[in-house]
Amino acid sequence: MTSNSDLKRRAMEIIKRHEAVEEAKEDLKAAYDAAESVGFTKKALRAAVKIHRLDAEKREKHESEQSDLILYLAEIEGREMKDAAE
């Protein structure tokens, strides 16, 4: 069985990590706000960062889905498919 001091040590480590997460969230928010203040769109920047961080397999799937989206939109809007693929 573990002791109360072991429990307290583990709890304090978890609390410390939660605090680090909160601090990181605040830093990220500040970074996005700074980018927005010079003209970047936060939503688009968040999406670009998210895509950039994907592993190769997920990135390939995302890019394939984006290509399909462009082609489907072209078809819906009555544009020629070859024009949409360019």
C-alpha positions as CSV (number, residue, x, y, z in Angstrom):
1,M,0.0,0.0,0.0
2,T,1.2,3.5,-0.7
3,S,1.6,6.2,1.9
4,N,-0.3,9.5,2.3
5,S,3.0,11.3,1.5
6,D,3.2,9.4,-1.8
7,L,-0.4,10.3,-2.6
8,K,0.3,14.0,-1.8
9,R,3.4,14.0,-4.0
10,R,1.5,12.5,-6.9
11,A,-1.4,14.9,-6.4
12,M,1.0,17.9,-6.3
13,E,2.7,16.7,-9.6
14,I,-0.7,16.5,-11.3
15,I,-1.7,19.9,-10.0
16,K,1.5,21.3,-11.3
17,R,0.9,19.8,-14.7
18,H,-2.6,21.2,-14.8
19,E,-1.2,24.6,-14.1
20,A,1.3,24.3,-16.9
21,V,-1.5,23.3,-19.3
22,E,-3.5,26.4,-18.3
23,E,-0.5,28.6,-18.8
24,A,0.1,27.1,-22.2
25,K,-3.5,27.7,-23.2
26,E,-3.1,31.4,-22.1
27,D,0.1,31.7,-24.2
28,L,-1.6,30.2,-27.2
29,K,-4.5,32.5,-26.9
30,A,-2.1,35.5,-26.7
31,A,-0.2,34.2,-29.8
32,Y,-3.4,34.0,-31.8
33,D,-4.6,37.4,-30.6
34,A,-1.2,38.9,-31.6
35,A,-1.6,37.3,-35.1
36,E,-5.1,38.7,-35.3
37,S,-3.9,42.2,-34.3
38,V,-1.7,42.3,-37.4
39,G,-4.4,41.1,-39.8
40,F,-4.5,37.3,-39.7
41,T,-7.8,35.5,-39.3
42,K,-7.6,33.4,-36.1
43,K,-10.0,30.8,-37.4
44,A,-8.0,30.2,-40.6
45,L,-4.7,30.3,-38.7
46,R,-6.0,27.7,-36.2
47,A,-7.1,25.5,-39.0
48,A,-3.7,25.8,-40.8
49,V,-1.8,25.0,-37.6
50,K,-4.1,22.0,-36.9
51,I,-3.5,20.6,-40.5
52,H,0.2,21.3,-40.2
53,R,0.4,19.2,-37.0
54,L,-1.3,16.1,-38.6
55,D,0.7,13.0,-39.1
56,A,1.4,12.0,-42.7
57,E,-1.5,9.5,-43.0
58,K,-4.1,11.9,-41.6
59,R,-2.7,14.8,-43.6
60,E,-3.0,12.8,-46.8
61,K,-6.6,11.9,-45.9
62,H,-7.4,15.6,-45.2
63,E,-5.8,16.7,-48.5
64,S,-7.8,14.1,-50.4
65,E,-11.0,15.2,-48.7
66,Q,-10.2,18.9,-49.6
67,S,-9.7,17.9,-53.2
68,D,-13.1,16.1,-53.2
69,L,-14.7,19.2,-51.6
70,I,-13.4,21.5,-54.3
71,L,-14.6,19.2,-57.1
72,Y,-18.1,18.7,-55.5
73,L,-18.5,22.4,-55.0
74,A,-17.6,23.0,-58.7
75,E,-20.2,20.5,-59.7
76,I,-22.8,22.1,-57.5
77,E,-22.0,25.5,-58.9
78,G,-22.1,24.3,-62.4
79,R,-18.4,24.9,-63.1
80,E,-16.4,22.4,-65.2
81,M,-14.7,19.8,-63.1
82,K,-11.3,20.4,-64.9
83,D,-11.4,24.1,-64.0
84,A,-12.0,23.2,-60.3
85,A,-9.1,20.8,-60.2
86,E,-6.7,23.5,-61.3
